[in-house]
Amino acid sequence: MSTDYTPETIQVGPPPKTLRQRRPHLLPGWVLKATMAVSGALWVTFVAIHLFGNLKVFQGADDFNGYAAWLRAA
């Protein structure tokens, strides 16, 4: 059994042809992170408002109908 390993026969990592250069973004990283934070905050607000509205079901028909009328008016 031969153990003649040379640097050319030992491969560490993926083959060279599978390596790709990442394309740089057109915007800086802080702009992308700020956009993600703002859109996440808007999404959480949207979900919280709808959760609050759906919980009106447990307060009775009058409260739920008032919420429905508020949605139609808004």
C-alpha positions as CSV (number, residue, x, y, z in Angstrom):
1,M,0.0,0.0,0.0
2,S,1.5,3.3,-1.1
3,T,1.0,6.5,0.7
4,D,2.6,8.9,-1.7
5,Y,0.6,12.0,-1.3
6,T,1.7,15.1,-3.0
7,P,0.0,18.5,-2.7
8,E,-1.5,18.0,-6.1
9,T,-3.4,14.9,-5.1
10,I,-4.9,16.2,-1.8
11,Q,-7.9,18.3,-2.3
12,V,-9.3,20.4,0.5
13,G,-12.7,22.0,-0.1
14,P,-14.8,22.0,-3.2
15,P,-13.3,21.6,-6.6
16,P,-12.0,24.9,-8.1
17,K,-14.6,25.0,-10.9
18,T,-17.5,25.0,-8.4
19,L,-16.2,28.2,-6.6
20,R,-18.2,31.3,-7.6
21,Q,-17.5,34.9,-7.0
22,R,-20.4,36.5,-5.1
23,R,-22.0,39.4,-7.0
24,P,-21.8,42.6,-4.9
25,H,-25.1,44.2,-4.0
26,L,-25.9,47.6,-5.5
27,L,-26.8,48.9,-2.0
28,P,-24.7,48.9,1.2
29,G,-25.4,46.3,3.8
30,W,-26.8,48.8,6.3
31,V,-29.5,49.8,3.8
32,L,-30.5,46.2,3.3
33,K,-30.6,45.6,7.0
34,A,-32.6,48.8,7.7
35,T,-35.1,47.8,5.0
36,M,-35.5,44.3,6.5
37,A,-36.0,45.8,10.0
38,V,-38.7,48.3,8.8
39,S,-40.5,45.7,6.7
40,G,-40.5,43.3,9.6
41,A,-41.9,45.9,12.0
42,L,-44.7,46.7,9.5
43,W,-45.5,42.9,9.2
44,V,-45.6,42.5,13.0
45,T,-47.9,45.5,13.3
46,F,-50.2,44.2,10.6
47,V,-50.4,40.8,12.3
48,A,-51.0,42.3,15.7
49,I,-53.8,44.5,14.4
50,H,-55.5,41.5,12.8
51,L,-55.0,39.4,16.0
52,F,-56.6,42.2,18.0
53,G,-59.5,42.3,15.6
54,N,-60.0,38.5,15.6
55,L,-60.1,38.5,19.4
56,K,-63.1,40.8,19.2
57,V,-65.1,37.6,18.5
58,F,-64.8,36.7,22.2
59,Q,-66.2,40.1,23.4
60,G,-69.6,39.6,21.8
61,A,-71.5,40.3,18.6
62,D,-71.8,44.1,19.2
63,D,-68.1,44.6,19.6
64,F,-67.3,42.4,16.6
65,N,-69.8,44.2,14.4
66,G,-68.4,47.6,15.6
67,Y,-64.9,46.4,14.5
68,A,-66.3,45.2,11.2
69,A,-67.9,48.6,10.6
70,W,-64.6,50.3,11.5
71,L,-62.8,48.2,8.9
72,R,-65.3,49.1,6.2
73,A,-65.0,52.8,7.1
74,A,-61.2,52.8,7.2
